[in-house]
């Protein structure tokens, strides 16, 4: 079980107003709160997390946003070298002061998924995944598929 909170303090900055408040900010960041659980079950690593993003964002006029995502994942270790992964991201809520309820604008199926593979060779770990990006889909209002590759070197 884990808990992560980013931007705990209401971070805002104003270069144009002596009244340095969220309402007059040129820059502000929302709070990110993530609570996650994972467990091993019948040879699988299962994970579930809940992310809430809320607070001021962007520039002036105290724009506020509230996003709530639920994510679930499964990892299967095939052998000592290879693992398979898959996951699902469900945007439960997506609302901003400027755009209103933007979850309604997401293309069907209104969620994102991911599949991936990992391989470990001695001190090198390779990870590759393909995923649907619900966050970018908010902006483009069509399904966006992306991929990511990472290499980790253990010294």
Secondary structure, DSSP 8 states (H G I E B T S, - for coil): -EEEEES-S--EE-SS-SS-SGGG-SEE--EEEEEEEEEEETTEEEEEEEEEEEEE-SSSTT-EEEEEEEEEEEEEE-SSSEEEEEEEEEEEEEEETTTEEGGGGS-TT-EEEEEEEEEEETTEEEEEEEEE-HHHHHHHSS--EEEEEEEEE--
